[in-house]
Amino acid sequence: MPNFNEIANFIWSVADLLRGDYKQSDYGKVILPMTVLRRLDSVLKPTKLQVLAKLAELERMNVQNLDPVLNRITGYEFHNRSKFDFESLLDDPDHLATNLTAYINGFSVNAKDVMDYFEFNKQIERLDRSNLLYQVTQRFAAIDLHPDSVSNMEMGYIFEELIRKFAEVSNETAGEHFTPREVIRLMVNLLFNEDRNQDLSKEGIVRTIYDPACGTGGMLSVSEEYLTELNPDIMVRVFGQELNPESYAICKADMLLKGQKPSQIKFGNSFSEDGFVGQTFDYMLSNPPFGVEWKKVEKEIRAEHEKLGMNGRFGAGLPRISDGSLLFLQHMLSKMKPVSLGGSRLAIVLNGSPLFSGGAESGESNIRRWIIENDWLEAIVALPDQLFYNTGISTYIWVLTNRKSRDRKGKIQLINATHLYQKMRKSLGDKRNELSDEHIAEITRIHGEFRETKYSKIFCNEDFGYRRITVERPLRLNFLVSDERSARLKEEKAFQNLATSKKKGAAGEAEIAEGKRQQEAILRVLEGLRSETLYKNREEFVKVLKKAFKTSGVDLSAPMQKAILSALSERDETADVCLDSKGNSEPDVELRDYENVPLKEDIHGYFEREVKPFVPDAWIDESKTKSGYEIPFTRHFYEYTPMRPLEEITQDIRKLECEIRELLEVIRI
């Protein structure tokens, strides 16, 4: 029996038939639905005659609801009432297009829905016009895709390999549709690691699994297989939602073949069209798209955030519009079962941004705060780079639960697994590294043991919290009336506004003329103050300024006084501190600084130790203090590498010089 790679390559060879009549980017529109159709056909073949016989009998009896009876014969949640199958379709080449359409229409609603999302009827017409339909159908009829020949797991690999190939030739992102299977196995291990020897081994239990961005269903399939291998008596119900029509169709077909209820796979955007409103799940896992903006559904998300607050899915905060990863995480957390009903566990793949992006009290920080203060974050695993098909960036698996074990309560485990990988013999897109079974077992072991090692660090929840304090320093200015500084006044908005008008015609011109006279008067007053005197006290200079304007009879408004002081001033560390109306030191915005103080530390003690010795005149503006959370993962695993000794470097340089001289001698010869 050929392995799944050989079958995938054989199916891919259909592209040779399409070349010329189809663009490379359109190959998948034919090959993917035909692969699904052939799989469905192979599954139904053993019971085809029984179904047709029973159908005729039931129609004679005028039975209305035929689906349950026919489904029992097939052993699946679907059947086909057409007299055709792939072999009989080839017996009538002249009417193949009509018969193939009739065959597809003969599927029960669940399976017909799968083909509808592929919009395959358009391709039947196109293939027929190009005289390719018979050849393509013949090629697929030669493949045996019955589960006895190709397991569900292997079929999943075949679909993913085909999608990867299509994405490769059309410059699309295959990684948006599926996740490398070894990464899924690791996620599944981490997801079930805490329950493996207890809850999951009981007889007759039912467990639900949900993926809000399920792609072709790889995560749901691997999770289901893991649980059934662990406990053959367990009943697993899988749920998923997918936005891409082709991925949705493949996932739904896969679930149909596995006996899952196809109604549990929904089509649409999980944010704007939540297919499982009010439902909760035992386990959840997902690999949402990295760094994808959520502008298309911004209106719906913001409306839910503002209207429902913490009673909705996005109450904790909204991340920046350019990356919706944390929206997926909030969506999943909203579907956790209450602890009283057993609680939930979930695993999600994220890039590095959700660990630290956003300052204190930003959307991202508030989401992290909400998660950590609720004690839901169990562990984060740093994966090797170049592990995914469409990106080489570093990625992380977050494991969260609302039912932590006693030892893990109030704790967060960080696992550095960036060194656990092996190089692939052949790269697949950006994927150059992979996890072996040994690597998966090692990471799972480190997580399960929950102890401090070189690659495992354990922290209290509060270790990731901080308060951002605003450190102010006093404003010190000197004042001088000079040509250079007076020229600055002409650039001040308040000064320029004097000679503008919103009125039209003569009234506007008169207002502008009057404004110019005021400008000239102000400049004359300042000209009268010209001297070599450098004022280092603002209050003293203001008194002199006001007196000069009063003596000259020129009006000095508050905005104009502010503009003059701005133009005639320069920062001067030797000047007196500028005071506000209450006699307090006025802060210099250009000297303003910020410090992140660990949540466990007193901000005043930190300030006295870390700031005061270097800037004695500084103070904390406590009205601006904010709380934040970030997870500086890399910092906690940083290993200092001392610089090489100077003598060693010198020896290497001398060695290189000798080698260069020897090469030069060879050249001369």
C-alpha positions as CSV (number, residue, x, y, z in Angstrom):
1,M,0.0,0.0,0.0
2,P,1.5,3.4,-1.0
3,N,2.2,5.8,1.9
4,F,0.4,9.2,2.1
5,N,3.3,11.0,0.5
6,E,3.0,8.8,-2.6
7,I,-0.7,9.3,-2.8
8,A,-0.4,13.1,-2.4
9,N,2.2,13.2,-5.2
10,F,-0.1,11.1,-7.4
11,I,-3.0,13.5,-6.8
12,W,-0.7,16.5,-7.3
13,S,0.2,15.0,-10.7
14,V,-3.3,16.0,-11.9
15,A,-1.8,19.5,-12.1
16,D,0.0,18.3,-15.3
17,L,-3.4,17.8,-16.9
18,L,-4.6,21.3,-15.9
19,R,-1.4,23.2,-16.9
20,G,-2.2,25.6,-19.7
21,D,-6.0,25.7,-19.2
22,Y,-5.6,26.7,-15.5
23,K,-3.3,29.1,-13.7
24,Q,-1.2,27.6,-11.0
25,S,-3.1,29.5,-8.4
26,D,-6.3,27.8,-9.6
27,Y,-5.1,24.2,-9.4
28,G,-6.6,23.8,-5.9
29,K,-10.1,24.7,-7.1
30,V,-10.1,21.3,-9.0
31,I,-7.8,19.0,-7.1
32,L,-9.0,19.7,-3.5
33,P,-12.8,19.1,-4.1
34,M,-12.1,16.1,-6.3
35,T,-9.9,14.6,-3.6
36,V,-12.7,15.2,-1.1
37,L,-15.3,13.8,-3.5
38,R,-13.2,10.7,-4.2
39,R,-12.7,10.1,-0.4
40,L,-16.5,10.3,0.1
41,D,-17.1,8.0,-2.8
42,S,-14.6,5.5,-1.5
43,V,-16.2,5.5,1.9
44,L,-19.7,4.9,0.5
45,K,-18.7,2.3,-2.1
46,P,-19.1,-0.9,0.1
47,T,-22.7,0.0,1.0
48,K,-23.7,1.7,-2.3
49,L,-26.0,-1.2,-3.5
50,Q,-27.6,-1.6,-0.1
51,V,-28.4,2.1,0.0
52,L,-30.0,2.1,-3.4
53,A,-32.0,-0.9,-2.7
54,K,-33.3,0.5,0.6
55,L,-34.0,3.8,-1.1
56,A,-36.2,2.2,-3.6
57,E,-38.0,0.2,-0.9
58,L,-38.6,3.3,1.2
59,E,-39.8,5.4,-1.7
60,R,-42.4,2.6,-2.6
61,M,-43.6,2.9,1.0
62,N,-43.7,6.7,0.7
63,V,-41.5,7.2,3.8
64,Q,-40.6,10.8,4.1
65,N,-37.6,11.0,6.4
66,L,-35.1,8.7,4.7
67,D,-31.8,10.1,6.0
68,P,-31.6,8.3,9.4
69,V,-32.3,5.0,7.8
70,L,-29.8,5.4,4.9
71,N,-27.1,6.8,7.2
72,R,-27.4,3.7,9.4
73,I,-26.6,1.5,6.3
74,T,-23.5,3.6,5.4
75,G,-22.4,3.8,9.1
76,Y,-21.7,7.5,8.6
77,E,-23.6,10.8,9.0
78,F,-24.1,11.0,5.2
79,H,-25.1,9.0,2.2
80,N,-25.6,9.4,-1.6
81,R,-28.9,8.6,-3.4
82,S,-27.5,8.9,-6.9
83,K,-27.0,5.7,-9.0
84,F,-23.5,6.9,-9.9
85,D,-20.1,6.4,-8.4
86,F,-16.7,7.2,-9.8
87,E,-16.5,4.0,-11.9
88,S,-19.9,4.3,-13.4
89,L,-19.5,7.9,-14.2
90,L,-16.7,7.0,-16.6
91,D,-19.0,4.6,-18.5
92,D,-20.8,7.6,-20.2
93,P,-18.1,10.1,-21.3
94,D,-20.6,12.1,-23.4
95,H,-22.8,13.0,-20.4
96,L,-20.1,13.1,-17.7
97,A,-20.7,16.8,-16.7
98,T,-24.4,16.2,-16.3
99,N,-24.0,12.9,-14.5
100,L,-21.2,14.2,-12.2
101,T,-23.4,17.2,-11.2
102,A,-26.3,14.7,-10.5
103,Y,-24.0,12.6,-8.5
104,I,-22.9,15.5,-6.3
105,N,-26.6,16.6,-5.9
106,G,-27.3,13.0,-4.7
107,F,-25.4,13.5,-1.5
108,S,-27.3,14.1,1.7
109,V,-27.3,17.7,3.0
110,N,-24.2,17.4,5.1
111,A,-22.0,16.2,2.4
112,K,-23.6,18.4,-0.3
113,D,-22.8,21.4,1.9
114,V,-19.1,20.5,1.8
115,M,-19.1,20.5,-2.0
116,D,-21.1,23.7,-2.2
117,Y,-18.4,25.5,-0.3
118,F,-15.9,24.4,-2.9
119,E,-18.2,25.9,-5.6
120,F,-17.2,22.9,-7.7
121,N,-20.1,23.2,-10.2
122,K,-18.2,26.1,-11.8
123,Q,-15.2,23.9,-12.2
124,I,-17.2,21.0,-13.7
125,E,-18.4,23.4,-16.5
126,R,-14.9,24.8,-17.0
127,L,-13.3,21.3,-17.2
128,D,-16.0,20.1,-19.6
129,R,-15.4,23.1,-21.9
130,S,-11.7,22.4,-21.8
131,N,-12.2,18.6,-22.5
132,L,-10.4,17.8,-19.3
133,L,-13.3,16.5,-17.2
134,Y,-13.0,12.9,-18.3
135,Q,-9.2,12.7,-17.8
136,V,-9.4,14.3,-14.4
137,T,-12.2,12.0,-13.2
138,Q,-10.4,9.0,-14.6
139,R,-7.2,9.9,-12.7
140,F,-9.1,10.2,-9.4
141,A,-11.0,7.0,-10.0
142,A,-7.7,5.2,-10.1
143,I,-7.0,6.1,-6.4
144,D,-8.3,4.0,-3.5
145,L,-9.1,6.4,-0.7
146,H,-11.1,4.1,1.5
147,P,-10.2,4.3,5.2
148,D,-9.0,0.7,5.1
149,S,-6.3,1.9,2.6
150,V,-5.8,5.5,3.8
151,S,-6.4,6.2,7.5
152,N,-8.1,9.4,8.7
153,M,-4.7,10.6,10.0
154,E,-3.0,9.9,6.6
155,M,-5.9,11.6,4.8
156,G,-5.3,14.7,6.9
157,Y,-1.7,14.7,6.0
158,I,-2.6,14.3,2.3
159,F,-4.9,17.4,2.4
160,E,-2.3,19.4,4.2
161,E,0.4,18.4,1.8
162,L,-1.8,19.4,-1.2
163,I,-2.6,22.7,0.4
164,R,1.1,23.4,1.0
165,K,1.9,22.6,-2.6
166,F,-0.9,24.9,-3.9
167,A,0.2,27.7,-1.6
168,E,3.8,27.3,-2.7
169,V,3.1,27.6,-6.4
170,S,0.7,30.6,-5.9
171,N,2.7,32.5,-3.3
172,E,0.0,32.1,-0.7
173,T,0.4,31.4,3.0
174,A,-0.1,27.7,3.6
175,G,0.4,28.1,7.4
176,E,-2.9,30.0,7.7
177,H,-4.7,26.7,6.8
178,F,-2.8,24.2,9.0
179,T,-0.2,23.7,11.7
180,P,2.7,21.2,11.5
181,R,1.5,18.0,13.0
182,E,4.4,17.7,15.4
183,V,3.5,21.1,16.9
184,I,-0.1,19.9,17.3
185,R,1.1,16.7,19.1
186,L,3.1,18.8,21.5
187,M,0.1,21.1,22.1
188,V,-2.1,18.1,22.7
189,N,0.4,16.6,25.1
190,L,0.5,19.9,27.1
191,L,-3.2,20.3,27.0
192,F,-3.9,16.8,28.5
193,N,-0.8,16.4,30.6
194,E,-2.4,17.4,33.9
195,D,-5.5,15.2,33.3
196,R,-3.9,12.2,31.7
197,N,-3.8,9.9,34.8
198,Q,-7.0,11.0,36.4
199,D,-10.0,12.5,34.7
200,L,-9.3,11.1,31.2
201,S,-9.0,7.5,32.3
202,K,-12.5,7.1,33.7
203,E,-15.1,5.0,31.9
204,G,-18.0,6.4,30.0
205,I,-16.9,10.0,30.1
206,V,-17.7,12.7,27.5
207,R,-15.3,15.4,26.6
208,T,-15.7,18.4,24.2
209,I,-12.9,20.0,22.2
210,Y,-13.1,23.4,20.4
211,D,-10.9,25.2,17.9
212,P,-12.1,28.7,16.8
213,A,-9.7,28.8,13.8
214,C,-9.8,25.1,13.0
215,G,-8.4,25.3,9.4
216,T,-8.5,21.7,7.9
217,G,-9.2,20.3,11.4
218,G,-5.7,19.0,12.2
219,M,-5.8,20.0,15.9
220,L,-9.3,18.5,16.4
221,S,-8.2,15.3,14.8
222,V,-5.0,14.8,16.7
223,S,-6.8,15.7,20.0
224,E,-9.6,13.2,19.3
225,E,-7.1,10.4,18.4
226,Y,-5.0,11.2,21.6
227,L,-8.1,10.8,23.8
228,T,-9.4,7.6,22.2
229,E,-6.0,6.0,22.3
230,L,-5.7,6.9,26.0
231,N,-9.3,5.7,26.8
232,P,-11.2,3.7,24.2
233,D,-14.4,4.2,26.2
234,I,-14.3,8.0,26.1
235,M,-16.8,9.9,23.9
236,V,-15.1,12.9,22.2
237,R,-17.2,15.6,20.6
238,V,-15.3,18.2,18.5
239,F,-16.3,21.7,17.6
240,G,-14.7,24.2,15.3
241,Q,-15.1,27.3,13.2
242,E,-13.3,28.3,10.1
243,L,-13.3,31.4,7.8
244,N,-11.7,30.0,4.7
245,P,-14.3,28.1,2.6
246,E,-11.9,25.4,1.2
247,S,-10.4,24.7,4.7
248,Y,-13.9,24.6,6.2
249,A,-15.1,22.2,3.5
250,I,-12.1,19.8,4.1
251,C,-12.5,20.0,7.9
252,K,-16.3,19.3,7.7
253,A,-15.7,16.4,5.3
254,D,-13.0,15.0,7.7
255,M,-15.4,15.2,10.6
256,L,-18.2,13.5,8.6
257,L,-15.9,10.6,7.9
258,K,-15.0,10.2,11.5
259,G,-18.6,10.1,12.7
260,Q,-18.6,13.5,14.3
261,K,-21.7,15.7,13.9
262,P,-21.0,18.0,10.9
263,S,-23.2,20.7,12.5
264,Q,-20.5,21.2,15.1
265,I,-18.2,22.7,12.4
266,K,-19.3,26.2,11.6
267,F,-18.4,28.5,8.8
268,G,-17.6,32.2,9.4
269,N,-15.6,34.7,11.4
270,S,-15.4,33.6,15.1
271,F,-15.3,37.3,16.2
272,S,-18.3,38.6,14.3
273,E,-20.3,35.4,13.8
274,D,-19.7,33.3,16.9
275,G,-21.0,29.9,15.9
276,F,-21.2,28.7,19.5
277,V,-22.8,31.6,21.5
278,G,-23.2,30.6,25.1
279,Q,-21.5,27.2,24.7
280,T,-18.5,26.1,26.8
281,F,-16.0,23.4,26.3
282,D,-13.7,21.1,28.3
283,Y,-10.7,21.6,26.1
284,M,-9.7,24.2,23.5
285,L,-6.7,24.7,21.3
286,S,-5.9,26.9,18.3
287,N,-3.2,28.4,16.1
288,P,-4.7,31.7,15.0
289,P,-3.1,33.7,12.2
290,F,0.0,35.6,13.4
291,G,-0.1,39.4,13.1
292,V,-3.3,39.6,11.2
293,E,-5.3,42.8,11.6
294,W,-8.9,42.8,12.7
295,K,-10.0,46.0,11.0
296,K,-12.7,44.1,8.9
297,V,-14.6,43.2,12.1
298,E,-13.6,46.2,14.2
299,K,-17.1,47.6,14.4
300,E,-18.6,44.4,15.8
301,I,-15.7,43.8,18.3
302,R,-15.7,47.4,19.6
303,A,-19.5,47.3,19.9
304,E,-19.3,44.2,22.0
305,H,-16.4,45.5,24.1
306,E,-18.3,48.8,24.9
307,K,-21.8,47.4,25.3
308,L,-21.2,44.2,27.2
309,G,-17.8,44.9,28.9
310,M,-16.7,41.9,31.1
311,N,-20.0,40.2,30.3
312,G,-18.9,39.8,26.7
313,R,-15.9,38.2,25.1
314,F,-13.6,41.2,24.8
315,G,-14.2,43.1,28.0
316,A,-10.6,42.8,29.3
317,G,-9.2,45.0,26.5
318,L,-8.6,45.4,22.8
319,P,-5.1,44.9,21.3
320,R,-3.7,47.1,18.5
321,I,-5.6,46.8,15.3
322,S,-2.6,45.1,13.5
323,D,-2.7,41.9,15.6
324,G,-5.8,40.0,16.7
325,S,-4.0,37.1,18.4
326,L,-5.2,38.2,21.9
327,L,-8.7,38.5,20.7
328,F,-8.7,34.8,19.8
329,L,-7.4,34.1,23.3
330,Q,-10.1,36.2,25.0
331,H,-12.7,34.5,22.8
332,M,-11.5,31.1,23.9
333,L,-11.3,32.1,27.6
334,S,-14.9,33.2,27.4
335,K,-15.9,29.6,26.6
336,M,-14.3,28.0,29.6
337,K,-16.6,25.9,31.7
338,P,-17.2,27.2,35.3
339,V,-14.9,25.5,37.8
340,S,-18.1,24.1,39.5
341,L,-18.7,22.1,36.2
342,G,-15.2,20.9,35.9
343,G,-13.4,23.9,34.4
344,S,-11.5,24.0,31.2
345,R,-7.9,23.8,29.7
346,L,-6.7,25.4,26.6
347,A,-3.5,25.8,24.5
348,I,-2.8,28.4,21.9
349,V,0.1,29.3,19.6
350,L,1.1,32.9,19.6
351,N,4.1,34.9,18.4
352,G,6.2,37.0,20.7
353,S,4.2,40.2,20.6
354,P,1.5,39.2,23.1
355,L,4.1,38.6,25.7
356,F,5.2,42.3,26.0
357,S,3.6,44.6,23.5
358,G,1.7,47.6,24.8
359,G,2.6,49.8,27.8
360,A,0.9,49.9,31.2
361,E,-2.9,50.0,30.9
362,S,-2.8,49.4,27.1
363,G,-5.2,46.9,25.7
364,E,-2.5,44.2,25.5
365,S,-1.3,44.8,29.1
366,N,-4.9,44.9,30.5
367,I,-5.6,41.5,28.8
368,R,-2.4,40.0,30.3
369,R,-3.4,41.5,33.7
370,W,-6.9,40.0,33.5
371,I,-5.5,36.6,32.7
372,I,-2.7,36.6,35.3
373,E,-4.8,38.1,38.1
374,N,-7.4,35.4,37.5
375,D,-4.6,32.8,37.9
376,W,-5.4,31.2,34.5
377,L,-1.9,31.2,32.9
378,E,-0.3,27.9,33.7
379,A,2.7,27.8,31.4
380,I,4.4,29.3,28.3
381,V,6.7,27.2,26.1
382,A,9.2,28.9,23.8
383,L,9.5,26.9,20.5
384,P,12.4,26.8,18.1
385,D,12.2,29.3,15.2
386,Q,11.6,28.2,11.6
387,L,9.0,25.6,12.7
388,F,6.0,26.8,10.7
389,Y,5.5,26.8,7.0
390,N,4.7,30.5,6.4
391,T,7.0,32.2,9.0
392,G,10.4,31.7,10.5
393,I,9.7,33.8,13.6
394,S,9.8,32.6,17.2
395,T,6.6,31.2,18.5
396,Y,5.2,30.3,21.9
397,I,2.6,27.9,23.2
398,W,0.4,29.3,26.0
399,V,-1.3,26.8,28.3
400,L,-4.2,28.2,30.3
401,T,-6.8,26.8,32.7
402,N,-9.3,27.9,35.4
403,R,-8.6,24.7,37.4
404,K,-4.9,24.7,38.2
405,S,-3.6,21.9,40.4
406,R,-2.7,22.8,44.0
407,D,1.0,23.0,43.3
408,R,0.5,25.4,40.3
409,K,-1.9,27.8,42.0
410,G,-0.5,31.4,41.9
411,K,2.4,30.2,39.7
412,I,3.5,30.4,36.1
413,Q,6.0,28.1,34.4
414,L,8.2,29.3,31.6
415,I,9.8,26.6,29.5
416,N,12.6,27.4,27.1
417,A,12.5,24.7,24.4
418,T,14.2,26.8,21.6
419,H,17.1,24.3,21.5
420,L,15.0,21.2,21.1
421,Y,14.7,20.6,17.4
422,Q,16.3,18.9,14.4
423,K,17.0,20.2,10.9
424,M,14.8,18.9,8.2
425,R,16.3,17.1,5.2
426,K,14.3,19.4,2.9
427,S,12.8,22.7,3.8
428,L,9.1,23.3,3.3
429,G,8.5,27.0,2.8
430,D,9.9,28.7,5.9
431,K,9.9,25.5,7.8
432,R,13.4,24.3,8.2
433,N,13.2,22.8,11.7
434,E,11.0,20.1,13.2
435,L,10.3,18.4,16.5
436,S,11.1,14.8,16.9
437,D,9.1,12.4,19.1
438,E,12.0,12.7,21.6
439,H,11.8,16.5,21.7
440,I,8.0,16.4,22.2
441,A,8.4,13.9,25.1
442,E,11.2,16.0,26.7
443,I,9.1,19.2,26.6
444,T,6.1,17.3,28.0
445,R,8.2,15.8,30.8
446,I,9.6,19.3,31.8
447,H,6.0,20.7,31.9
448,G,4.7,17.7,33.9
449,E,7.5,17.7,36.5
450,F,7.0,21.4,37.2
451,R,10.3,22.2,38.8
452,E,13.1,24.7,38.4
453,T,15.8,23.7,35.9
454,K,18.0,25.4,33.4
455,Y,15.2,25.3,30.9
456,S,12.2,25.6,33.3
457,K,11.6,28.7,35.5
458,I,8.7,29.0,37.9
459,F,7.4,32.5,39.0
460,C,4.7,33.9,41.1
461,N,1.9,35.6,39.2
462,E,2.9,39.0,40.8
463,D,6.4,38.7,39.3
464,F,5.1,39.8,35.9
465,G,3.2,42.9,37.2
466,Y,4.7,46.3,37.5
467,R,3.7,49.9,38.1
468,R,4.9,52.6,35.7
469,I,5.8,55.7,37.7
470,T,6.2,59.1,36.1
471,V,9.4,60.8,37.2
472,E,9.3,64.6,36.9
473,R,12.1,67.1,37.2
474,P,11.5,70.9,37.7
475,L,11.4,73.3,34.8
476,R,14.2,75.8,34.9
477,L,14.2,78.7,32.3
478,N,16.1,81.8,31.6
479,F,14.6,84.7,29.7
480,L,16.2,87.2,27.3
481,V,14.9,89.7,24.8
482,S,17.1,89.4,21.7
483,D,16.7,89.4,17.9
484,E,16.9,85.6,17.8
485,R,14.4,85.0,20.5
486,S,12.0,87.7,19.3
487,A,12.0,86.1,15.9
488,R,10.7,82.9,17.4
489,L,7.5,84.8,18.6
490,K,6.5,85.2,14.9
491,E,6.3,81.4,14.7
492,E,4.0,81.1,17.7
493,K,0.4,80.3,16.8
494,A,-1.2,82.8,19.2
495,F,0.9,85.6,17.6
496,Q,0.0,84.5,14.0
497,N,-3.7,84.2,14.8
498,L,-3.9,87.9,15.5
499,A,-3.6,88.6,11.8
500,T,-6.1,86.1,10.6
501,S,-9.9,86.3,10.1
502,K,-12.8,84.1,9.3
503,K,-14.8,87.0,8.0
504,K,-15.1,87.7,4.3
505,G,-14.8,90.9,2.3
506,A,-14.0,94.3,3.8
507,A,-14.8,93.2,7.4
508,G,-12.2,90.4,7.2
509,E,-9.6,92.7,5.7
510,A,-10.2,95.3,8.4
511,E,-9.8,92.6,11.1
512,I,-6.5,91.4,9.6
513,A,-5.2,95.0,9.4
514,E,-6.0,95.5,13.0
515,G,-4.3,92.3,13.9
516,K,-1.1,93.3,12.1
517,R,-1.1,96.6,14.1
518,Q,-1.4,94.6,17.3
519,Q,1.5,92.4,16.2
520,E,3.7,95.5,15.5
521,A,2.7,97.0,18.9
522,I,3.7,93.8,20.7
523,L,7.1,93.8,18.9
524,R,7.7,97.4,19.8
525,V,7.1,96.7,23.5
526,L,9.6,93.8,23.4
527,E,12.1,96.0,21.5
528,G,11.9,98.4,24.5
529,L,12.8,95.6,26.8
530,R,15.9,94.7,24.8
531,S,19.0,94.6,27.1
532,E,21.8,92.4,28.1
533,T,19.9,91.3,31.2
534,L,19.4,87.5,31.4
535,Y,16.5,86.8,33.7
536,K,16.8,83.4,35.6
537,N,13.6,83.8,37.5
538,R,10.3,83.5,35.5
539,E,8.2,85.4,38.1
540,E,10.6,88.3,38.0
541,F,10.6,88.5,34.2
542,V,6.8,88.3,34.1
543,K,6.5,91.3,36.4
544,V,8.9,93.3,34.1
545,L,6.9,92.1,31.0
546,K,3.5,93.1,32.4
547,K,4.8,96.4,33.6
548,A,6.2,97.2,30.1
549,F,2.9,96.3,28.4
550,K,0.8,98.3,30.9
551,T,3.0,101.4,30.5
552,S,2.8,101.1,26.7
553,G,-1.0,100.7,26.8
554,V,-0.8,97.5,24.8
555,D,-3.2,94.7,25.8
556,L,-1.4,91.4,27.0
557,S,-3.8,88.5,26.9
558,A,-3.1,85.2,28.7
559,P,-2.5,83.3,25.4
560,M,-0.1,86.0,24.1
561,Q,1.8,86.1,27.4
562,K,2.3,82.3,27.2
563,A,3.5,82.7,23.6
564,I,6.0,85.4,24.5
565,L,7.4,83.4,27.5
566,S,7.8,80.4,25.2
567,A,9.6,82.3,22.5
568,L,11.9,84.3,24.9
569,S,12.9,81.3,27.1
570,E,15.6,78.7,27.0
571,R,16.2,75.8,29.4
572,D,18.9,76.6,32.0
573,E,20.0,74.3,34.8
574,T,21.3,77.3,36.7
575,A,18.0,79.1,36.6
576,D,15.4,79.2,39.4
577,V,12.7,76.6,39.4
578,C,9.5,77.7,37.7
579,L,6.5,77.5,40.0
580,D,2.8,77.0,39.2
581,S,-0.1,79.1,40.6
582,K,-0.1,77.0,43.8
583,G,3.6,77.5,44.4
584,N,4.6,74.0,43.4
585,S,7.5,73.1,41.1
586,E,6.4,73.0,37.5
587,P,7.6,69.8,35.7
588,D,9.7,70.0,32.6
589,V,8.1,67.8,30.0
590,E,11.4,67.3,28.1
591,L,13.0,65.9,31.3
592,R,10.0,63.6,32.1
593,D,11.0,60.0,32.5
594,Y,9.3,56.7,33.4
595,E,10.3,53.8,35.6
596,N,8.7,50.3,35.7
597,V,8.7,49.2,39.4
598,P,8.0,45.5,40.1
599,L,4.6,45.0,41.6
600,K,6.1,43.4,44.7
601,E,8.3,46.5,45.4
602,D,7.3,49.7,47.1
603,I,7.5,52.5,44.6
604,H,8.9,55.1,47.1
605,G,11.6,52.7,48.2
606,Y,12.5,52.0,44.6
607,F,12.5,55.8,43.8
608,E,14.8,56.6,46.7
609,R,17.2,53.9,45.8
610,E,17.3,54.0,42.0
611,V,16.4,57.6,41.1
612,K,17.0,60.1,43.8
613,P,20.8,59.6,44.1
614,F,21.2,60.5,40.4
615,V,18.5,63.3,40.1
616,P,18.0,64.8,43.6
617,D,15.4,67.3,42.5
618,A,13.1,64.7,40.9
619,W,9.7,63.6,42.2
620,I,6.9,61.1,41.4
621,D,3.7,62.4,39.9
622,E,1.5,59.8,41.6
623,S,-1.6,60.9,39.6
624,K,0.1,59.4,36.5
625,T,1.0,56.0,38.0
626,K,-0.3,53.0,36.0
627,S,-0.3,49.3,36.5
628,G,0.8,46.9,33.8
629,Y,1.8,43.3,33.1
630,E,4.4,41.9,30.7
631,I,6.2,38.6,30.4
632,P,9.9,39.3,29.5
633,F,10.5,35.6,28.5
634,T,13.9,36.0,26.9
635,R,15.3,38.0,29.8
636,H,14.7,35.1,32.3
637,F,16.7,32.7,30.2
638,Y,19.5,35.0,29.2
639,E,22.9,33.6,29.8
640,Y,25.8,36.0,29.9
641,T,28.7,35.1,27.6
642,P,31.9,36.7,28.9
643,M,34.2,38.4,26.3
644,R,37.2,36.4,25.2
645,P,40.5,37.3,26.9
646,L,42.5,39.9,25.0
647,E,45.5,37.5,24.8
648,E,43.4,34.9,23.0
649,I,42.1,37.5,20.5
650,T,45.7,38.7,19.9
651,Q,46.9,35.2,19.2
652,D,44.1,34.6,16.7
653,I,45.0,37.9,14.9
654,R,48.6,36.9,14.7
655,K,47.7,33.5,13.3
656,L,45.5,35.1,10.6
657,E,48.4,37.5,9.7
658,C,50.7,34.5,9.3
659,E,48.2,32.7,7.0
660,I,47.8,35.9,4.9
661,R,51.6,36.3,4.5
662,E,51.8,32.7,3.4
663,L,49.1,33.2,0.8
664,L,50.8,36.3,-0.5
665,E,54.1,34.4,-0.8
666,V,52.2,31.8,-2.9
667,I,50.8,34.5,-5.1
668,R,54.3,36.0,-5.7
669,I,55.7,32.7,-6.7
